[in-house]
Amino acid sequence: MSTGWLRTLVATALVAASCGSVHGVGTSSIASSGRTTTYPVPITASSARLQSPCPSVQPPPPFPASAASNRNLALVTLRGGNQLVVRDITDITHRTTVSTLGTMRQPQFVSATDLSDDEWRKDVDTLIRMPLGGSPKTSVASSCDGIIAFAWSPDGTAAVYLANATDYATYAASELHLVTGGQNRVISSMPFIGGGCETQGCADRSDFRLSYSPDGRFISLVQSFGGPNFRLWKSDGALLKSNNPGLAYRMSAWSGNSLYFVDANGVAVWRDGVVSSFLPGVFWLRPKGSPAGGQIVYAARDGDGLAHTFVVDTGSGKVRELNKARAQPAFLTSRYVWYQGERSCMPADQCDPSLPVTASGKTYIYDLQDGTETESLITGVADVWPHAA
């Protein structure tokens, strides 16, 4: 994802998002650029709904493990349109469009052959899985109160999703569900997740990512709204770590089996059960792990508010700046990074005073191998395959 996905139940989503890409949800430039974000939207409980439980979706048959693939795919929007398309960028000089999908809420790749999203169907939010062409759609799970975020395991055999417990009157809790082997079960519960942003400056600093680690052994939740903003589980739901009250974590990315995130002192890393400092004093935005592993791309703002894009080597901690006035970076492949141009606001722009910059209208692809930058037809990146390694 270009920014992962900041989950919103109003507009098309974001993570994340986060990504990773991330394997889940963070904040997407497709979803959030220039839009007001409110999360989540309460659903008014009607007497009819209070009298009858939320209709359930029978979990699908077990999904087989995804086959190995050498394809590089990107789920993007292109200049001149707002339709999501799947692009094959295995050979970036001869890229092709695999399918055109229209608009989607929080799409992500499950594998080199499958996509996933959620869609509202008669007041029920349904998690779906489908081939790259967009159909047929398989219903995986549902929630009357909205699927806040979801993620698929790296092998595509399991999905986790967050939903508010179906107590329509109180919204007392949020639950983590695991769908695998033809079963849907709650594996963890936590206080109700709520909150939101009303300005672009707030959205720029906000994050929501539900992610699997690249080896599938761990699941992370990092979000900057109300309720718990950090949870780290084993893949069976056993809680390994959560944040202390008053200690906020945000902007997460997996690389290898290490989880990187921002705390009060800069970028920290969880590795082998221990949290340590990684980039002290750095407060990154929209980090994404490389599909080849070993690198994370991210943005950070200067004193004038403009974003600079950097790549950090996770082994050495060495940081490389790619360019300034560049935001929302995402790996397209381990060699190519996409990002969005920025400029300072002019009076006619009517920008949010808390973030006096705006998109320049241009996007770019940076070649990490030869250090060159070229303009891109891609206007937003929702996800890429393969995910971060």
MARGUPA-51715 format. One line per 8 residues: number of its first residue (from 1); their letters; for each residue z, x, y of N, C-alpha, C. Coordinates in steps of 0.02 Angstrom, whole numbers, always signed. Example, Ala and Ser with C-alpha at 12.3 -4.5 7.8 and 13.67 -1.06 7.14 Angstrom:
2
1	as	+390/+660/-284/+390/+615/-225/+390/+660/-165  +354/+642/-112/+357/+684/-53/+394/+645/+2
END
This chain:
389
1	mstgwlrt	+0/+41/-59/+0/+0/+0/+0/+43/+62  -35/+17/+112/-35/+59/+170/+33/+65/+201  +72/+13/+196/+139/+16/+224/+190/-15/+177  +164/-28/+113/+207/-64/+69/+214/-133/+87  +269/-172/+83/+266/-242/+103/+331/-267/+132  +331/-289/+196/+387/-323/+226/+380/-396/+209  +420/-420/+163/+409/-486/+134/+420/-541/+185  +371/-584/+193/+379/-642/+236/+353/-704/+200
9	lvatalva	+390/-757/+205/+370/-819/+173/+332/-864/+221  +313/-838/+279/+275/-877/+327/+202/-856/+326  +190/-791/+336/+121/-766/+342/+102/-728/+280  +38/-715/+273/+15/-676/+216/+50/-609/+217  +75/-589/+158/+111/-526/+156/+62/-473/+133  +276/-273/+95/+240/-307/+105/+224/-238/+98  +354/-239/+99/+380/-177/+45/+368/-176/+88  +265/-244/+47/+364/-174/+37/+368/-171/+61
17	ascgsvhg	+386/-176/+17/+342/-179/+14/+407/-127/-18  +380/-94/-6/+357/-20/-8/+334/-20/-48  +278/+16/-24/+282/+39/-67/+300/+66/-105  +255/+81/-159/+251/+146/-179/+223/+146/-181  +42/+206/-142/+81/+145/-148/+145/+157/-185  +185/+107/-178/+244/+102/-220/+230/+50/-271  +273/+45/-321/+262/-5/-372/+296/-69/-349  +279/-92/-292/+314/-150/-270/+302/-167/-199
25	vgtssias	+357/-183/-163/+349/-215/-99/+379/-174/-44  +342/-166/+11/+365/-133/+71/+338/-168/+131  +307/-135/+178/+280/-168/+237/+207/-151/+244  +164/-201/+249/+93/-190/+251/+65/-196/+321  +19/-151/+338/-15/-158/+403/-59/-220/+403  -84/-240/+345/-123/-301/+341/-78/-360/+358  -16/-358/+333/+29/-414/+341/+64/-415/+408  +83/-357/+434/+132/-358/+488/+106/-335/+555
33	sgrtttyp	+47/-304/+559/+25/-278/+623/+14/-334/+673  +52/-332/+728/+42/-381/+780/+69/-450/+765  +108/-457/+711/+134/-523/+693/+210/-525/+698  +235/-583/+713/+308/-592/+711/+328/-605/+639  +380/-572/+617/+401/-578/+547/+468/-612/+543  +472/-663/+502/+535/-697/+489/+547/-698/+415  +607/-677/+393/+620/-671/+322/+691/-691/+307  +702/-731/+253/+653/-775/+225/+656/-842/+261
41	vpitassa	+611/-887/+248/+611/-952/+280/+650/-1000/+236  +706/-1028/+261/+742/-1076/+220/+699/-1137/+205  +705/-1163/+146/+669/-1223/+126/+718/-1281/+130  +701/-1333/+168/+746/-1390/+176/+754/-1426/+110  +815/-1436/+90/+828/-1469/+26/+821/-1544/+35  +776/-1574/-2/+769/-1647/-2/+812/-1677/-56  +828/-1741/-50/+870/-1773/-101/+836/-1772/-168  +769/-1778/-168/+733/-1778/-232/+740/-1710/-266
49	rlqspcps	+736/-1656/-226/+741/-1590/-256/+812/-1577/-279  +862/-1603/-243/+931/-1593/-264/+945/-1629/-329  +908/-1682/-342/+922/-1720/-403/+886/-1692/-463  +834/-1653/-453/+796/-1627/-510/+789/-1551/-503  +794/-1514/-559/+789/-1442/-555/+719/-1420/-538  +714/-1359/-516/+649/-1330/-501/+607/-1327/-564  +546/-1352/-564/+505/-1347/-624/+494/-1274/-643  +499/-1260/-706/+493/-1191/-729/+424/-1177/-757
57	vqppppfp	+405/-1114/-755/+343/-1091/-785/+361/-1054/-849  +331/-1074/-903/+344/-1040/-965/+319/-968/-961  +362/-919/-977/+337/-850/-974/+276/-841/-1018  +230/-799/-997/+168/-790/-1035/+182/-751/-1099  +134/-748/-1143/+141/-705/-1202/+151/-633/-1180  +180/-592/-1222/+190/-522/-1203/+125/-489/-1182  +128/-450/-1128/+69/-413/-1105/+66/-346/-1142  +8/-327/-1167/+2/-261/-1199/+7/-206/-1146
65	asaasnrn	+24/-147/-1168/+28/-90/-1123/-42/-75/-1094  -44/-57/-1031/-107/-43/-998/-140/+18/-1028  -205/+15/-1035/-242/+72/-1061/-249/+126/-1008  -253/+188/-1028/-263/+243/-982/-330/+237/-947  -333/+258/-885/-395/+252/-847/-400/+308/-796  -461/+331/-782/-473/+382/-731/-498/+352/-666  -498/+286/-661/-524/+254/-601/-475/+260/-543  -501/+269/-483/-462/+264/-421/-485/+200/-385
73	lalvtlrg	-438/+155/-374/-453/+90/-344/-411/+80/-282  -437/+41/-234/-400/+25/-174/-410/-49/-158  -356/-82/-141/-357/-152/-121/-352/-153/-45  -407/-169/-11/-412/-156/+61/-447/-214/+97  -443/-213/+163/-487/-252/+206/-535/-204/+241  -594/-229/+257/-646/-188/+286/-664/-214/+356  -689/-169/+397/-708/-187/+464/-759/-244/+464  -747/-292/+508/-792/-349/+512/-771/-409/+471
81	gnqlvvrd	-715/-405/+437/-692/-461/+396/-618/-456/+382  -589/-511/+357/-518/-511/+339/-507/-525/+266  -560/-521/+226/-555/-533/+154/-531/-470/+118  -485/-478/+73/-464/-422/+31/-518/-407/-20  -533/-344/-29/-582/-323/-79/-552/-268/-121  -575/-264/-183/-557/-207/-226/-615/-158/-222  -599/-96/-202/-649/-44/-196/-637/+10/-248  -689/+30/-282/-686/+87/-327/-701/+150/-287
89	itdithrt	-651/+193/-279/-659/+254/-240/-652/+317/-283  -667/+309/-347/-663/+366/-393/-706/+423/-366  -767/+407/-344/-809/+453/-307/-813/+426/-236  -773/+454/-191/-766/+424/-125/-830/+428/-84  -877/+471/-103/-941/+473/-68/-989/+419/-93  -973/+388/-150/-1014/+333/-177/-968/+275/-196  -926/+254/-150/-879/+200/-163/-916/+133/-170  -889/+89/-210/-920/+24/-223/-868/-31/-219
97	tvstlgtm	-890/-91/-203/-846/-149/-203/-846/-181/-272  -788/-187/-302/-781/-216/-369/-777/-291/-364  -739/-317/-315/-731/-389/-308/-707/-405/-237  -720/-467/-216/-695/-493/-153/-647/-550/-169  -587/-547/-141/-533/-592/-164/-511/-643/-112  -531/-637/-50/-506/-682/+1/-440/-658/+28  -396/-704/+48/-330/-685/+73/-279/-694/+18  -227/-651/+20/-175/-653/-31/-109/-638/+4
105	rqpqfvsa	-53/-656/-29/+13/-651/+2/+42/-581/-3  +51/-556/-62/+77/-488/-71/+46/-457/-134  -20/-445/-131/-56/-421/-190/-39/-349/-207  -43/-335/-271/-34/-266/-295/-68/-257/-361  -85/-194/-376/-115/-178/-441/-60/-178/-494  -77/-205/-552/-36/-198/-612/-61/-139/-653  -127/-132/-654/-160/-79/-692/-229/-69/-663  -271/-30/-697/-339/-20/-675/-384/-80/-688
113	tdlsddew	-356/-131/-721/-396/-190/-737/-365/-255/-711  -302/-253/-690/-267/-315/-672/-233/-310/-603  -228/-368/-570/-192/-376/-507/-137/-427/-516  -91/-429/-467/-39/-480/-466/-27/-503/-395  -2/-564/-387/+13/-592/-322/+61/-650/-334  +83/-682/-279/+119/-745/-287/+86/-796/-242  +87/-859/-263/+56/-912/-223/+96/-976/-231  +97/-1014/-176/+134/-1078/-176/+91/-1132/-207
121	rkdvdtli	+121/-1168/-254/+88/-1223/-288/+135/-1283/-288  +123/-1331/-244/+164/-1392/-241/+238/-1375/-235  +256/-1338/-183/+325/-1319/-168/+356/-1271/-219  +315/-1241/-261/+340/-1192/-310/+302/-1126/-298  +339/-1073/-288/+309/-1007/-279/+300/-976/-349  +238/-959/-366/+222/-938/-434/+195/-866/-434  +225/-825/-475/+201/-757/-486/+142/-761/-534  +86/-730/-515/+26/-735/-556/+0/-665/-572
129	rmplggsp	-38/-662/-625/-73/-601/-645/-145/-619/-660  -192/-575/-643/-263/-592/-650/-304/-529/-656  -365/-535/-682/-411/-478/-682/-432/-460/-611  -466/-403/-603/-486/-380/-537/-531/-430/-501  -567/-471/-538/-610/-521/-507/-573/-580/-478  -509/-588/-493/-469/-642/-465/-458/-701/-509  -490/-705/-566/-480/-761/-612/-501/-738/-683  -472/-771/-734/-423/-826/-731/-354/-801/-712
137	ktsvassc	-313/-846/-685/-246/-829/-663/-195/-850/-717  -151/-804/-734/-98/-818/-781/-32/-826/-743  +2/-883/-751/+67/-894/-720/+120/-855/-758  +159/-816/-721/+209/-772/-752/+280/-799/-742  +295/-824/-682/+362/-849/-666/+357/-890/-603  +411/-927/-586/+409/-969/-526/+478/-977/-496  +479/-997/-431/+541/-1010/-396/+528/-1061/-341  +570/-1112/-335/+563/-1161/-281/+585/-1131/-214
145	dgiiafaw	+625/-1080/-214/+649/-1050/-152/+611/-988/-132  +556/-974/-165/+514/-918/-146/+530/-855/-186  +478/-821/-206/+484/-756/-238/+485/-704/-182  +543/-675/-170/+551/-631/-113/+511/-567/-121  +511/-538/-180/+475/-476/-194/+467/-471/-269  +418/-433/-291/+408/-421/-362/+379/-352/-373  +383/-328/-434/+355/-263/-453/+340/-264/-528  +289/-227/-547/+271/-221/-617/+288/-151/-643
153	spdgtaav	+308/-148/-706/+322/-83/-736/+258/-42/-739  +263/+25/-740/+203/+67/-740/+155/+52/-797  +180/+30/-855/+135/+15/-910/+111/-57/-911  +133/-97/-862/+109/-166/-856/+138/-215/-905  +189/-197/-943/+217/-242/-993/+274/-285/-967  +302/-268/-908/+360/-304/-882/+353/-313/-807  +382/-367/-782/+384/-380/-710/+456/-397/-691  +477/-375/-632/+540/-396/-604/+525/-432/-538
161	ylanatdy	+566/-481/-522/+558/-514/-458/+625/-537/-431  +629/-541/-365/+689/-565/-331/+677/-636/-308  +726/-679/-319/+723/-748/-295/+793/-771/-279  +799/-817/-233/+864/-845/-218/+883/-894/-273  +946/-894/-292/+970/-938/-344/+955/-1010/-325  +939/-1052/-373/+917/-1120/-359/+975/-1166/-344  +1012/-1148/-294/+1064/-1191/-265/+1039/-1209/-196  +1001/-1263/-191/+964/-1278/-131/+1008/-1291/-71
169	atyaasel	+1071/-1310/-82/+1115/-1328/-26/+1149/-1267/+5  +1163/-1215/-34/+1204/-1161/-9/+1169/-1094/-2  +1115/-1082/-40/+1083/-1016/-41/+1136/-961/-48  +1177/-966/-99/+1236/-923/-105/+1220/-854/-132  +1166/-846/-168/+1154/-782/-201/+1079/-770/-211  +1063/-707/-223/+995/-688/-243/+999/-656/-312  +945/-663/-350/+946/-641/-419/+885/-598/-434  +895/-548/-476/+841/-506/-501/+823/-531/-572
177	hlvtggqn	+761/-552/-580/+736/-576/-644/+693/-523/-677  +695/-521/-743/+652/-478/-783/+610/-522/-829  +545/-515/-826/+499/-551/-870/+466/-500/-915  +480/-505/-979/+450/-459/-1027/+455/-488/-1097  +408/-471/-1139/+410/-494/-1208/+412/-570/-1215  +383/-606/-1167/+382/-679/-1170/+447/-712/-1150  +493/-675/-1117/+556/-702/-1095/+567/-688/-1021  +603/-734/-988/+621/-727/-918/+697/-733/-914
185	rvissmpf	+731/-680/-891/+804/-683/-887/+829/-649/-824  +885/-673/-799/+918/-642/-741/+955/-581/-766  +941/-523/-734/+974/-461/-756/+1023/-435/-704  +1023/-464/-643/+1070/-442/-593/+1075/-496/-539  +1134/-500/-509/+1145/-548/-454/+1176/-511/-396  +1164/-536/-335/+1189/-502/-275/+1196/-554/-220  +1231/-537/-166/+1236/-585/-110/+1168/-605/-85  +1165/-664/-55/+1103/-691/-27/+1070/-641/+20
193	igggcetq	+1005/-631/+12/+968/-586/+55/+934/-628/+110  +950/-614/+172/+920/-650/+227/+915/-607/+288  +885/-634/+341/+877/-596/+403/+805/-596/+424  +788/-557/+474/+718/-555/+494/+707/-518/+559  +645/-516/+580/+625/-482/+641/+585/-530/+686  +597/-523/+750/+560/-564/+798/+518/-521/+845  +520/-455/+839/+480/-411/+882/+443/-360/+839  +389/-333/+865/+352/-282/+828/+394/-219/+821
201	gcadrsdf	+434/-203/+872/+477/-145/+867/+525/-150/+809  +554/-209/+799/+598/-220/+743/+560/-214/+677  +502/-245/+673/+462/-242/+612/+443/-170/+595  +431/-130/+646/+413/-60/+635/+469/-22/+600  +531/-42/+613/+589/-8/+583/+614/-42/+520  +584/-98/+502/+610/-138/+446/+571/-123/+382  +603/-137/+327/+575/-117/+263/+602/-161/+208  +561/-174/+158/+584/-211/+99/+543/-187/+40
209	rlsyspdg	+574/-152/-6/+537/-126/-63/+576/-135/-128  +545/-170/-174/+568/-175/-243/+519/-134/-284  +544/-83/-319/+499/-34/-350/+525/-11/-418  +479/+3/-462/+493/+40/-524/+483/+114/-510  +523/+155/-543/+510/+227/-542/+447/+241/-582  +412/+297/-569/+350/+311/-604/+355/+313/-680  +414/+329/-707/+421/+330/-779/+447/+263/-807  +460/+215/-763/+481/+149/-785/+554/+143/-804
217	rfislvqs	+594/+196/-795/+664/+194/-818/+710/+162/-767  +689/+159/-704/+733/+135/-651/+697/+84/-607  +738/+42/-574/+713/-7/-526/+755/+1/-463  +721/+3/-406/+758/+11/-343/+742/-47/-296  +792/-66/-257/+784/-113/-202/+811/-79/-140  +769/-70/-90/+790/-43/-26/+763/-89/+28  +808/-119/+67/+787/-166/+118/+835/-163/+176  +810/-179/+236/+849/-169/+296/+871/-234/+329
225	fggpnfrl	+869/-289/+292/+892/-352/+318/+964/-365/+297  +987/-426/+306/+1055/-444/+286/+1062/-441/+210  +1124/-443/+188/+1137/-439/+117/+1134/-367/+93  +1130/-356/+27/+1129/-287/+2/+1065/-253/+23  +1069/-192/+47/+1007/-158/+64/+993/-98/+20  +1033/-87/-31/+1017/-35/-79/+1046/-53/-147  +1002/-54/-196/+1022/-63/-266/+979/-18/-308  +1009/+15/-356/+972/+56/-404/+996/+37/-473
233	wksdgall	+950/+12/-514/+966/-11/-581/+929/+30/-634  +956/+31/-694/+915/+48/-751/+866/-9/-763  +815/+3/-803/+764/-48/-812/+789/-111/-847  +849/-106/-879/+878/-165/-911/+925/-203/-864  +932/-180/-802/+974/-215/-753/+1043/-185/-744  +1060/-133/-781/+1125/-101/-772/+1126/-66/-704  +1176/-84/-662/+1179/-57/-594/+1204/+15/-595  +1166/+60/-564/+1184/+130/-559/+1214/+148/-492
241	ksnnpgla	+1189/+117/-438/+1212/+135/-372/+1197/+78/-323  +1243/+68/-275/+1231/+23/-219/+1260/+54/-157  +1239/+30/-99/+1263/+59/-37/+1335/+37/-21  +1372/+80/+12/+1438/+61/+36/+1431/+15/+96  +1480/-30/+107/+1477/-74/+165/+1467/-35/+230  +1420/-58/+270/+1407/-26/+334/+1361/+34/+331  +1341/+55/+271/+1295/+111/+264/+1226/+85/+246  +1179/+93/+291/+1112/+65/+281/+1064/+117/+256
249	yrmsawsg	+1025/+99/+206/+970/+140/+181/+905/+101/+193  +851/+137/+206/+787/+104/+216/+730/+153/+203  +668/+126/+205/+607/+165/+200/+606/+210/+138  +599/+179/+80/+605/+217/+17/+536/+233/-13  +535/+283/-55/+476/+302/-93/+497/+340/-155  +466/+324/-212/+476/+363/-273/+424/+419/-276  +446/+477/-299/+402/+532/-316/+432/+567/-376  +395/+571/-430/+427/+592/-492/+481/+543/-510
257	nslyfvda	+538/+568/-533/+594/+524/-549/+648/+527/-496  +627/+542/-434/+673/+546/-378/+656/+492/-328  +708/+461/-300/+700/+409/-250/+720/+437/-182  +674/+435/-135/+685/+460/-68/+694/+401/-20  +740/+409/+28/+754/+354/+74/+789/+382/+136  +789/+341/+189/+822/+360/+251/+894/+336/+251  +941/+380/+268/+1010/+360/+279/+1029/+378/+351  +1092/+379/+368/+1113/+391/+437/+1095/+461/+462
265	ngvavwrd	+1083/+508/+417/+1072/+578/+437/+1000/+602/+429  +956/+558/+407/+887/+578/+396/+864/+556/+327  +817/+593/+298/+791/+575/+231/+836/+607/+178  +858/+565/+132/+898/+588/+75/+860/+575/+11  +884/+603/-44/+852/+594/-109/+904/+581/-162  +890/+531/-206/+930/+520/-266/+893/+552/-323  +927/+598/-356/+896/+635/-412/+949/+648/-464  +936/+626/-525/+982/+638/-582/+1053/+613/-565
273	gvvssflp	+1057/+556/-531/+1121/+526/-517/+1157/+553/-457  +1128/+600/-421/+1160/+631/-363/+1118/+620/-301  +1151/+602/-245/+1117/+595/-181/+1128/+658/-140  +1073/+686/-113/+1079/+746/-71/+1030/+740/-13  +1039/+782/+37/+995/+782/+95/+928/+813/+77  +874/+784/+103/+807/+811/+90/+773/+834/+155  +768/+790/+204/+740/+808/+270/+790/+786/+323  +841/+827/+336/+892/+806/+385/+861/+796/+454
281	gvfwlrpk	+882/+744/+487/+859/+729/+554/+791/+696/+558  +759/+685/+501/+693/+652/+500/+703/+579/+481  +676/+534/+522/+682/+462/+509/+611/+435/+500  +587/+442/+439/+517/+427/+427/+504/+352/+423  +439/+335/+428/+415/+267/+423/+361/+264/+369  +364/+211/+328/+312/+196/+280/+295/+253/+232  +343/+284/+200/+327/+339/+154/+291/+314/+92  +245/+354/+66/+208/+338/+5/+203/+400/-39
289	gspaggqi	+216/+392/-102/+209/+448/-148/+136/+457/-169  +118/+519/-183/+50/+536/-204/+38/+513/-276  -23/+489/-291/-40/+472/-361/-36/+532/-408  -40/+592/-380/-35/+652/-422/+37/+678/-426  +83/+649/-387/+151/+672/-385/+159/+733/-340  +221/+747/-321/+235/+809/-285/+227/+806/-210  +202/+751/-182/+193/+744/-110/+210/+674/-88  +233/+668/-25/+245/+604/+6/+214/+606/+75
297	vyaardgd	+175/+554/+92/+147/+548/+159/+190/+498/+199  +199/+511/+263/+240/+467/+303/+223/+474/+377  +247/+429/+418/+240/+432/+490/+309/+441/+521  +311/+470/+581/+372/+475/+621/+352/+472/+694  +393/+440/+734/+375/+428/+805/+404/+482/+850  +365/+500/+902/+389/+548/+951/+424/+512/+1009  +443/+549/+1060/+480/+521/+1115/+443/+468/+1155  +376/+468/+1151/+336/+418/+1185/+321/+358/+1141
305	glahtfvv	+346/+359/+1079/+335/+304/+1034/+275/+310/+988  +233/+361/+1000/+174/+369/+959/+192/+398/+890  +158/+372/+839/+170/+396/+771/+129/+459/+757  +159/+505/+721/+125/+563/+694/+128/+556/+618  +75/+576/+584/+74/+573/+511/+85/+642/+481  +128/+645/+430/+147/+707/+396/+141/+698/+321  +135/+754/+287/+141/+757/+214/+194/+809/+198  +240/+791/+153/+292/+838/+133/+286/+853/+59
313	dtgsgkvr	+294/+916/+42/+296/+938/-28/+367/+926/-54  +374/+886/-106/+441/+867/-130/+476/+925/-165  +438/+974/-188/+470/+1031/-221/+499/+1081/-171  +459/+1098/-120/+480/+1149/-72/+511/+1120/-9  +496/+1056/+6/+518/+1026/+69/+475/+1046/+128  +420/+1082/+115/+375/+1103/+169/+337/+1043/+197  +336/+1037/+264/+304/+980/+297/+240/+1003/+332  +189/+963/+326/+124/+976/+357/+105/+916/+400
321	elnkaraq	+92/+928/+465/+70/+874/+509/-5/+866/+502  -28/+803/+492/-99/+790/+487/-131/+775/+555  -98/+732/+594/-124/+717/+661/-74/+674/+698  -81/+671/+763/-38/+629/+804/-74/+565/+823  -36/+516/+847/-63/+449/+863/-96/+420/+801  -64/+429/+744/-88/+403/+680/-29/+370/+644  -39/+308/+623/+16/+269/+594/-5/+237/+528  +43/+208/+493/+33/+169/+432/-5/+209/+378
329	pafltsry	+14/+272/+365/-25/+312/+317/-18/+288/+245  -70/+301/+207/-68/+285/+135/-115/+332/+98  -93/+356/+40/-138/+393/-3/-191/+344/-30  -255/+362/-23/-308/+327/-60/-315/+359/-129  -316/+425/-130/-312/+465/-190/-266/+523/-174  -255/+566/-221/-211/+623/-207/-241/+671/-156  -306/+665/-143/-340/+708/-94/-348/+675/-26  -358/+609/-25/-375/+575/+38/-320/+529/+62
337	vwyqgers	-304/+535/+126/-253/+493/+158/-287/+449/+210  -273/+384/+208/-297/+337/+259/-242/+325/+310  -260/+318/+374/-211/+297/+424/-246/+262/+482  -204/+232/+524/-226/+191/+580/-215/+227/+646  -264/+227/+690/-256/+257/+755/-210/+217/+800  -175/+251/+845/-131/+219/+894/-146/+246/+964  -125/+208/+1014/-127/+232/+1083/-69/+201/+1121  -53/+229/+1178/-1/+200/+1221/-25/+134/+1250
345	cmpadqcd	+21/+89/+1262/+4/+24/+1288/-16/+28/+1362  -61/-15/+1381/-81/-26/+1450/-51/-92/+1473  -45/-104/+1538/-16/-168/+1562/-50/-229/+1532  -116/-227/+1523/-153/-285/+1497/-138/-298/+1424  -108/-250/+1388/-95/-258/+1317/-37/-306/+1302  +9/-314/+1350/+68/-356/+1340/+105/-338/+1276  +121/-274/+1269/+154/-249/+1209/+229/-266/+1210  +258/-262/+1152/+330/-267/+1144/+362/-208/+1179
353	pslpvtas	+406/-218/+1227/+437/-161/+1263/+474/-113/+1217  +499/-138/+1160/+535/-93/+1115/+490/-46/+1077  +424/-58/+1079/+376/-14/+1046/+313/-12/+1089  +312/+33/+1141/+257/+32/+1190/+193/+65/+1167  +172/+53/+1105/+110/+78/+1079/+74/+22/+1044  +10/+31/+1033/-30/-20/+999/-85/+14/+959  -114/-23/+912/-169/+5/+872/-229/+19/+918  -262/+74/+905/-320/+94/+946/-383/+57/+927
361	gktyiydl	-383/+24/+870/-443/-9/+845/-484/+34/+798  -463/+97/+789/-498/+141/+743/-452/+161/+685  -482/+174/+628/-446/+199/+570/-482/+260/+543  -446/+299/+503/-473/+364/+483/-454/+381/+411  -492/+426/+382/-475/+456/+317/-470/+532/+328  -414/+560/+305/-401/+631/+312/-408/+664/+244  -447/+717/+241/-458/+756/+180/-406/+812/+177  -358/+806/+132/-306/+857/+127/-333/+924/+104
369	qdgtetes	-390/+923/+70/-417/+986/+43/-450/+1028/+97  -491/+997/+140/-526/+1037/+190/-500/+1026/+261  -449/+981/+269/-418/+971/+334/-460/+935/+385  -507/+894/+363/-550/+858/+409/-531/+784/+412  -549/+753/+469/-536/+682/+480/-601/+647/+497  -614/+589/+465/-673/+550/+480/-653/+478/+490  -692/+442/+531/-678/+371/+541/-690/+332/+477  -653/+277/+470/-655/+238/+408/-673/+165/+424
377	litgvadv	-706/+133/+377/-720/+61/+380/-661/+20/+356  -613/+52/+324/-554/+17/+298/-508/+1/+356  -488/-62/+363/-444/-82/+417/-372/-93/+394  -360/-98/+330/-293/-106/+303/-292/-91/+229  -238/-62/+205/-230/-44/+135/-171/-82/+107  -183/-125/+59/-129/-163/+28/-99/-125/-31  -140/-93/-71/-115/-55/-129/-170/-10/-154  -152/+39/-193/-200/+83/-226/-180/+93/-299
385	wphaa	-229/+111/-339/-217/+128/-409/-250/+194/-424  -216/+241/-457/-148/+234/-485/-94/+236/-431  -36/+208/-450/+22/+211/-406/+51/+282/-404  +103/+289/-365/+135/+355/-357/+159/+382/-424  +151/+446/-433/+173/+479/-495/+232/+524/-480
END
